[in-house]
């Protein structure tokens, strides 16, 4: 099974979770650095489900072997960047945190667990002029194994 799909929206990084125990409590409270990540992960999972349902019925099973994940993130273009001027996206978010978010979103959808991901290719760019933010994602069996 090879999935290729596009998710429209501003990609959100995974971030870190933090736990703390308020004074007098016995259980920790767990908070996320980025509360917007949940919505982004849901969009990615929905995009993958749509792509899976477009495949022939015999090709819809999740990948059971090693997985290669490729993702290109097109993030909002700042107004200070002149029209048509190419520029590398050197600001936050980090591409590895964007990829972590996608891996977690695809867990249980395109593959059983994100530990199966053995190859990752990630890129981040500014969107083109008048282009909406989006991510192009490809999930396929790894050729390493």
N, C-alpha and C positions, 0 to 999 in steps of 0.2 A: 504494500500500500504506500503510495506517495501522495501526500496532501500538499496542495499549494492554494493559499487563500490570502485575501487582503482584509485587514481589520481597520476600519475608519475610526479615528479618534486620536487623542493625544496619549501616547504610550506612557505608562506609569511605572516607575521603578519599584522593585520588591521592598527595599528598605529592610529595616530590622524590627524585630518585636522586642519589647521590653516588659519585664515583669517587676512589680514592686508589691510589697505587703504594707498596707497602711497600719498605723499604730493601733494595736488592739485587735487586728484581724488575724485569722489563722490561714486564710487562703490568699494567693497572689492575684493581683489584677494584671491582666496582660493587655498591653496597648500596642498599636502599630504606628510606625513612623509616618506612613502614608495611607490615610483612610480612603483615598481615591483609587487605590490599587485594586480593591475588591471589584469595582465596576469595570475596570480595564480587563481584569482576568476573566470576568464573565463574558465580555465582548469577544475575547480571544477564544474561549471555549465554544461560544455560539458559532463563531466563524468556522472553527474546526468541525463542529457537528454538521453544519451546512455542507461543507466540502466533503465530509464522509458520506452523507446521504446522497450526494451527486455521483458517487462511485458505483460501479456495478455491485450487486449484492454479495458476490463471492470475494470482493476486495475490501470489505468494510471492517474486517477484524482489526483490532489494535495491533501495532507492531510488537512482536514478542522478543525480538533480538535487539542488537545495538541500534541506536537511533542517531541520525545526523539531523541537526536542527539548524536551519539558516533563517536569519531574520534581518531585514533592513527596516530601520525605523526612520520615518520622515517626520521630523519634529517642526513645530511652528517657526517660521522665518521671522527674525526680528525686523522691526521697521527700519532700524539703523543700517541694515544690509541693503545696499543698492540693488535695484532691479537687475537681474541677470548676472550679478557678481557671484562667482563660485567661492565658497568658503567652507572650510572644515568645521564641523560641529564640535567645538572644544569645550563646551560648557556642560553643566549638569543637565540631565542625569547621566550616570555612568552606564556604558553599554552593557557591562556585566550584570548590573542590577536590573536593566530592562530585560535581559535574557532570562534571568532567574524568575522574573514575573511570568514570562511566557511559558517557561518549563513547568512551573507550578500550575498554570492554567490548563495545560495540555495533559497533565497527569490524570489518568483514568479516562481520558477521551481518545487521544491518538496513540498513547502507550500506557502501559500499566503503572509505571513508576518513573520518576525523573532520574533515577539512578541508571536507567537504560541509555541515557544520552551520553554517547561517547565522543561525539564530534559536535562542535558548535562554531558557526560562522555568524558573526554579528557586525552590523554596520549602523551608524547613525548619520543622518544627513539633515540638512534643512530642506523643507519642502520647496518645490518650485514656486514661482510667482503664481498666485491665484490657485494653488493646489491645496487641498485639505490635508491635515496631518493624518498619517496612516502608517501601518506596518504591513510589509509583505513577508509572509511566513511560509516556509517549506519544511515539511517533516517527511523523512524517508528512511528506509533501512540503511544502516551504515555499510559502506563497502569495505571497511577495515576487517570485518569478520566474515 
